[in-house]
Amino acid sequence: MILLHEFALSSASYRVRIALAMKGIAYQSRSYTLRRQEHRSAGYLAINPVGLVPCLEIDGLRLTQSLAIIDYLDQRFPEPRLIPAEPAERARVQAMAQTIACDIHPIDNLRVLHYLEAELCQDEAARNRWYAHWIHAGFEGLEAMARAEAAGPFLTGEAPGLFEICLVPQVFNARRFAVDLSPYGRLVEMADRALALPAFAKVAPA
């Protein structure tokens, strides 16, 4: 049995759900409500001591960190390939995906926003300005790169891959926070095109 420990609105969990769906891998899901701190329970910390989602139990392993999980899935189930095999193209895709997963998402995620509110006494308007600032800071460069380098409907051609797997959840959450995405037409186009595909649509948060 493959078991995904996750939360529906977690961008990192969403990435892994997309990858599993794209590869047609059946799995069971166990959900943790982050605002209730369910991922900090003793039971979950015994599974993943870092106390973050997602965590994927597969092949007798407990894998954490969404990009590491997706890389494992791509090696374990090679078709369809999500990360290019050719070294230069692999590095390019990884760099753009990591701009989202490593530069934008970590400082805009729920625990950071909660800290701004609970510990630094920032109101909702300030929190939302923080969120939008870091979306714009990352998306500006990604939009330029996507316009210059996208090889077709998606970054690497006719099919989505790792970049779109990271992009779609980030666009989803930016929309939840009413961030103006009008300057990023190419990114939004790619995200919406991917989201129209069954593998993306069926695992989207309700």
Kinemage of the C-alpha trace (Angstrom):
@kinemage 1
@onewidth
@group {chain A} dominant
@subgroup {mainchain}
@vectorlist {calphas} color= white
{ca met a 1} P 0.000 0.000 0.000
{ca ile a 2} L 1.185 3.493 -0.846
{ca leu a 3} L 0.122 6.030 1.778
{ca leu a 4} L 0.322 9.797 1.379
{ca his a 5} L 0.280 11.884 4.540
{ca glu a 6} L -0.934 15.297 3.417
{ca phe a 7} L -3.229 18.302 3.686
{ca ala a 8} L -5.423 19.338 0.754
{ca leu a 9} L -4.395 23.017 0.766
{ca ser a 10} L -0.695 22.302 1.222
{ca ser a 11} L 1.135 23.274 -1.968
{ca ala a 12} L 3.780 20.635 -1.340
{ca ser a 13} L 1.138 17.940 -0.855
{ca tyr a 14} L -0.653 19.133 -3.989
{ca arg a 15} L 2.568 18.683 -5.993
{ca val a 16} L 2.889 15.071 -4.916
{ca arg a 17} L -0.775 14.339 -5.639
{ca ile a 18} L -0.297 15.674 -9.166
{ca ala a 19} L 2.798 13.528 -9.720
{ca leu a 20} L 1.024 10.409 -8.468
{ca ala a 21} L -1.970 11.142 -10.697
{ca met a 22} L 0.178 11.801 -13.760
{ca lys a 23} L 1.837 8.433 -13.310
{ca gly a 24} L -1.420 6.651 -12.565
{ca ile a 25} L -0.223 5.425 -9.183
{ca ala a 26} L -2.966 4.328 -6.791
{ca tyr a 27} L -2.530 5.407 -3.188
{ca gln a 28} L -4.384 6.046 0.034
{ca ser a 29} L -4.451 9.447 1.695
{ca arg a 30} L -4.296 10.447 5.351
{ca ser a 31} L -5.108 14.099 5.952
{ca tyr a 32} L -3.845 16.414 8.687
{ca thr a 33} L -5.426 19.811 9.309
{ca leu a 34} L -2.498 22.168 9.670
{ca arg a 35} L -4.352 24.963 11.466
{ca arg a 36} L -5.250 22.439 14.162
{ca gln a 37} L -1.583 21.409 14.412
{ca glu a 38} L -2.484 17.798 13.646
{ca his a 39} L 0.851 17.421 11.839
{ca arg a 40} L 2.580 18.166 15.154
{ca ser a 41} L 0.932 15.266 16.972
{ca ala a 42} L 3.113 12.586 18.543
{ca gly a 43} L 1.703 10.023 16.127
{ca tyr a 44} L 2.693 11.974 13.046
{ca leu a 45} L 6.064 13.041 14.453
{ca ala a 46} L 6.846 9.351 14.867
{ca ile a 47} L 6.328 9.006 11.112
{ca asn a 48} L 8.017 12.251 10.070
{ca pro a 49} L 10.080 13.876 12.844
{ca val a 50} L 10.257 17.155 10.902
{ca gly a 51} L 6.497 17.423 11.308
{ca leu a 52} L 5.698 18.701 7.839
{ca val a 53} L 3.549 17.368 5.012
{ca pro a 54} L 3.755 15.576 2.692
{ca cys a 55} L 5.245 12.260 3.642
{ca leu a 56} L 4.905 9.299 1.293
{ca glu a 57} L 5.105 5.737 2.549
{ca ile a 58} L 6.159 3.562 -0.379
{ca asp a 59} L 8.382 0.524 -0.932
{ca gly a 60} L 9.055 0.273 2.791
{ca leu a 61} L 10.318 3.870 2.839
{ca arg a 62} L 9.047 7.083 4.366
{ca leu a 63} L 9.896 9.855 1.954
{ca thr a 64} L 9.639 13.543 2.787
{ca gln a 65} L 10.020 16.825 0.878
{ca ser a 66} L 7.885 17.068 -2.237
{ca leu a 67} L 10.669 17.451 -4.803
{ca ala a 68} L 12.569 14.488 -3.360
{ca ile a 69} L 9.378 12.427 -3.454
{ca ile a 70} L 8.701 13.388 -7.069
{ca asp a 71} L 12.282 12.559 -8.045
{ca tyr a 72} L 11.913 9.116 -6.433
{ca leu a 73} L 8.631 8.506 -8.259
{ca asp a 74} L 10.258 9.525 -11.532
{ca gln a 75} L 13.030 7.009 -11.010
{ca arg a 76} L 10.753 4.267 -9.721
{ca phe a 77} L 7.989 4.744 -12.316
{ca pro a 78} L 9.726 6.274 -15.350
{ca glu a 79} L 6.676 6.918 -17.528
{ca pro a 80} L 5.590 9.532 -18.124
{ca arg a 81} L 8.836 11.279 -17.301
{ca leu a 82} L 8.383 14.372 -15.168
{ca ile a 83} L 12.015 15.513 -14.969
{ca pro a 84} L 14.144 15.533 -18.137
{ca ala a 85} L 16.944 12.995 -18.333
{ca glu a 86} L 19.318 15.187 -20.359
{ca pro a 87} L 21.584 16.983 -17.833
{ca ala a 88} L 21.328 20.556 -19.106
{ca glu a 89} L 17.555 20.393 -19.552
{ca arg a 90} L 17.182 18.664 -16.191
{ca ala a 91} L 19.107 21.470 -14.497
{ca arg a 92} L 17.025 24.146 -16.235
{ca val a 93} L 13.729 22.591 -15.197
{ca gln a 94} L 14.930 21.942 -11.664
{ca ala a 95} L 16.067 25.554 -11.320
{ca met a 96} L 12.710 26.958 -12.359
{ca ala a 97} L 10.773 24.483 -10.220
{ca gln a 98} L 12.980 25.227 -7.223
{ca thr a 99} L 12.401 28.961 -7.626
{ca ile a 100} L 8.843 28.149 -6.605
{ca ala a 101} L 9.473 25.310 -4.164
{ca cys a 102} L 12.521 26.801 -2.441
{ca asp a 103} L 12.320 30.580 -2.891
{ca ile a 104} L 8.610 31.494 -2.981
{ca his a 105} L 6.691 28.793 -1.148
{ca pro a 106} L 8.729 28.450 2.092
{ca ile a 107} L 8.299 32.115 3.061
{ca asp a 108} L 4.637 32.224 2.033
{ca asn a 109} L 3.436 29.027 3.660
{ca leu a 110} L 1.012 28.681 6.537
{ca arg a 111} L 3.515 28.466 9.388
{ca val a 112} L 5.225 31.689 8.280
{ca leu a 113} L 1.921 33.511 7.864
{ca his a 114} L 0.827 32.254 11.283
{ca tyr a 115} L 4.068 33.512 12.833
{ca leu a 116} L 3.527 36.936 11.278
{ca glu a 117} L 0.091 37.082 12.862
{ca ala a 118} L 0.616 35.377 16.221
{ca glu a 119} L 4.159 36.409 17.115
{ca leu a 120} L 4.796 39.627 15.181
{ca cys a 121} L 1.240 40.950 15.587
{ca gln a 122} L 0.714 41.690 11.912
{ca asp a 123} L -2.878 42.070 10.778
{ca glu a 124} L -4.466 40.316 7.809
{ca ala a 125} L -3.726 43.183 5.432
{ca ala a 126} L -0.024 43.133 6.324
{ca arg a 127} L 0.075 39.352 5.995
{ca asn a 128} L -1.492 39.578 2.549
{ca arg a 129} L 0.998 42.250 1.463
{ca trp a 130} L 3.809 39.948 2.588
{ca tyr a 131} L 2.341 37.074 0.613
{ca ala a 132} L 1.866 39.116 -2.559
{ca his a 133} L 5.344 40.639 -2.335
{ca trp a 134} L 7.074 37.277 -2.501
{ca ile a 135} L 4.817 35.991 -5.258
{ca his a 136} L 5.717 39.008 -7.366
{ca ala a 137} L 9.418 38.733 -6.492
{ca gly a 138} L 9.538 35.158 -7.791
{ca phe a 139} L 7.030 35.292 -10.624
{ca glu a 140} L 8.634 38.292 -12.317
{ca gly a 141} L 11.744 36.339 -13.186
{ca leu a 142} L 9.880 33.122 -13.929
{ca glu a 143} L 7.594 34.934 -16.362
{ca ala a 144} L 10.589 36.260 -18.286
{ca met a 145} L 12.186 32.822 -18.335
{ca ala a 146} L 8.974 31.107 -19.417
{ca arg a 147} L 8.458 33.580 -22.279
{ca ala a 148} L 12.020 33.088 -23.465
{ca glu a 149} L 12.469 29.376 -22.882
{ca ala a 150} L 9.147 27.513 -23.023
{ca ala a 151} L 9.352 24.997 -25.843
{ca gly a 152} L 5.613 24.727 -26.511
{ca pro a 153} L 2.392 24.780 -24.498
{ca phe a 154} L 4.451 23.786 -21.459
{ca leu a 155} L 8.008 24.489 -20.379
{ca thr a 156} L 9.550 21.435 -22.009
{ca gly a 157} L 7.108 20.941 -24.870
{ca glu a 158} L 3.729 19.325 -25.331
{ca ala a 159} L 3.370 17.746 -21.887
{ca pro a 160} L 3.618 19.229 -18.391
{ca gly a 161} L 6.332 18.158 -16.012
{ca leu a 162} L 8.035 19.174 -12.793
{ca phe a 163} L 7.773 22.903 -13.417
{ca glu a 164} L 4.025 22.817 -13.975
{ca ile a 165} L 3.644 20.489 -10.984
{ca cys a 166} L 5.134 23.276 -8.863
{ca leu a 167} L 3.486 26.141 -10.739
{ca val a 168} L -0.140 25.004 -10.519
{ca pro a 169} L -0.326 24.869 -6.692
{ca gln a 170} L 1.442 28.218 -6.396
{ca val a 171} L -0.981 29.880 -8.814
{ca phe a 172} L -3.878 28.263 -6.958
{ca asn a 173} L -2.749 29.721 -3.652
{ca ala a 174} L -1.917 33.108 -5.144
{ca arg a 175} L -5.496 33.280 -6.348
{ca arg a 176} L -6.744 32.322 -2.887
{ca phe a 177} L -4.938 35.387 -1.560
{ca ala a 178} L -6.249 37.590 -4.405
{ca val a 179} L -2.775 38.329 -5.773
{ca asp a 180} L -2.872 40.205 -9.070
{ca leu a 181} L -1.429 37.739 -11.574
{ca ser a 182} L -2.122 39.847 -14.669
{ca pro a 183} L 1.598 40.613 -15.238
{ca tyr a 184} L 2.314 36.891 -15.544
{ca gly a 185} L 0.274 35.894 -18.560
{ca arg a 186} L 2.561 33.108 -19.729
{ca leu a 187} L 2.733 31.492 -16.297
{ca val a 188} L -1.027 31.703 -15.814
{ca glu a 189} L -1.603 30.297 -19.297
{ca met a 190} L 0.652 27.329 -18.571
{ca ala a 191} L -0.924 26.726 -15.176
{ca asp a 192} L -4.484 26.878 -16.505
{ca arg a 193} L -3.624 24.617 -19.432
{ca ala a 194} L -2.172 22.055 -17.033
{ca leu a 195} L -5.101 22.368 -14.648
{ca ala a 196} L -7.462 21.459 -17.480
{ca leu a 197} L -5.806 18.041 -17.744
{ca pro a 198} L -7.465 15.206 -15.792
{ca ala a 199} L -4.382 14.354 -13.735
{ca phe a 200} L -4.214 17.916 -12.427
{ca ala a 201} L -7.938 18.570 -12.138
{ca lys a 202} L -8.865 15.469 -10.152
{ca val a 203} L -6.404 16.178 -7.328
{ca ala a 204} L -7.076 19.915 -7.028
{ca pro a 205} L -8.284 21.113 -3.622
{ca ala a 206} L -12.057 21.267 -3.482
